[in-house]
Amino acid sequence: MKLSIVLALTAVTLLVQPAAHAQGDQRPRLSVRSADDFDVTLNRAQQITAVEGTDRALTATMNEDFMDLWNEDVFEVFLWTDERYPAYFEYEISPLNHELPILIPNFGGQFLGWRPWHYERDRLTRKATTIIGGPKQPRAAIEGWRAEFFIPYALLRPLQNVPPKPGTKWRVNVYRMDYDEGKRSQWEWAHVDKSFHEYERFGDLVFADR
């Protein structure tokens, strides 16, 4: 499965190359540099690689945001900005370009997402998806799909260590859920065991100088 990633947050674009799984219990680690600007436009995918995965069927029927998108084809990004506090941001995007942005307080494995308040203007994400080798229609035969999304720092308040400075470390994980012929497959960048919400297993995301 091919998977490449761009994490874009406010005026900072984090260009992340595909990374191999860490060996054993070692956490995977990414060092990223900022860019001056970012624009969501899949027409220039040759310049910026988005989250992309191969696929055979578009298993996506949900037609609204804030639905249980993880029950169908989806990409997910988890951002844990400060290891002192068991709270992190979860973002999901479906092939049909519907999203689920939520804040997760996780105490002792008890977690339930909270939706953003005043989700508008500078707190609003920007996003786009495209289907490879087929139409953007539920249950269509395809070859894959990709997504780009812009997560503003304003949306990540009141999480700490936001915005990051050079040398700041966040913990992060990236997931994919794929449903073909009634079977579920999943992929994670940093290995988890029973749940995607095992935040202590997330990989490291280090913000470097330009």
Secondary structure, DSSP 8 states (H G I E B T S, - for coil): ----EEEEETTEEEEE------STT---EEEE---S-----GGGTTTS--EEEE-SB------STTS-GGGSSEEEEEEE--TTSSEEEEEEE-TTS-EEEEEEEEETTEE--B--SS--GGG--EEEEEEESS-SSTT-B-SEEEEEEE--GGGGTTSSS-S--TT-EEEEEEEEEEEETTEEEEEESS--SS-TT-GGG-EEEEE---
